Amino acid sequence: MPSPFIALIGQLVWQVRRGVGTFLTMEFGQPHLSVREPIEPRHSTAPRVRRDLRRRRVSLAGDWHLWIQHADWKIDAANASLRSDDEPDAGRDEVLRDLDGQKLLSAEVDPAGKWTLRFDLGATVEIWPARYDADELWSLHPWQGDAIVWHRGRAQPQS
């Protein structure tokens, strides 16, 4: 199977963000406006969730959205690094902005399942299976079409 990242080579990475726990997201390629219309929640839904569901959500999404979910990762950029197990810190998280705007040059996986993404201004992103036993490590979502989910050692299309 060819690299799931083949369509991203030469594309800009942008909107690199940390999420909950080890979650890390980034967009690649051209931006698209994404609109989620309000949803009428069930009566049993918590008040905070009901309020959120009733809102229209407008956001930007790239041609490709990479979501690192249940994997460990490390970003090296501008002589600094950030790891998935680092506590959020404004100074340390500056590495995310150092990665923003770089072009993906290559994506390689080693026999142990560790991915290395290399970028044109010197940044690298390494992604490897987490210490805990999770099968689904990361997913790559195209603007339109089916996502590719990387399980321990294999890619699987997801609709």
Buried (B, 14 or more C-beta within 10 A) or exposed (E): EEBBBEBBBEBBBBBBEBEEEBBBBBBBBEBEEEEEEEBEBEEEBEEEEBEBBEEEEEEEBBBBBBBBBBBBBBBBBEEEBBBBEBEEEEEBBEBBEBBBBBBBBEBEBEEEBBBBBBBEEEBBBBBBBBEEEBEBBBBBBBBEEEBBBBBBEEBEEEE
